């Protein structure tokens, strides 16, 4: 059996760290890459797992830096010839107490949670081999903000066919957020939630695209919500541990053959969450 290569973004702490730990234990004949923007913190995270008897590898990755993304892509291609599991975990919130304008908050959050995920996907999904699994970290907050959108905006989400369609909607949201009229234009008042709704919509498109690639078989792409987890992102207010938060992402990352009905779906607590 060929060695399987897995990679988790934003993994030096929190849910990403717990996902790496679980994959190290559950991925048969695998190498798991823990990636993080800060090399010192990333290597410290690997060292902590080494103390548990686990052997992940570290690679630097700043998801918002195209040069960093390209270096990772080239490394994976040259070293392993491809990739088998990709978990797009990296993401940020924005503190409600921040003095920055809503437009500034929206720009920062969207850059990491949506745009960077899209760029990482464009670089790494072509490396994913047959029977590969790709997981995008979403949130049920996306479902909540979808319910707050105007019928016109909802209709445009429902009509999405391509990555570019999703990009245009996210750019439009940012334009209105910066102009301060996003709510009047039918958008919700949550940059984080809108970025995650973008990820949910993007997942559906990406899943359809990987299915069209007849050079590979059984590649599945899903998104999921880890639940309300006690991490830096939630100011440690969530009731779930990071290990509990990792359960559904790892479930998606290790979906067995014959799970094609889950392709493009959003999962929460290991079950499909349909809402649009």
Secondary structure, 3 states (H helix, E strand, C coil): CCCEEEEECCCCCHHHHHHHHHHHHHCCCEEEEEEECCHHHHHHHHHHHHCCCCCCEEEECCCCCHHHHHHHHHHHHHHHCCEEEEEECCCCCCCCCCCCCHHHHHHHHHHHHHHHHHHHHHHHHHHEEEEEEEEEECCHHHHHHHHHCCHHHHHHHHCCCCHHHHHHHHHHHHHHHHHCCCCCCCCCCCHHHHHHHHHHHHHHHHHHHHHHCCCCCCCEEEEEECCCECCHHHCCCCCECHHHHHHHHHHHHCCCCCCHHHCCCEEECCEECCCC
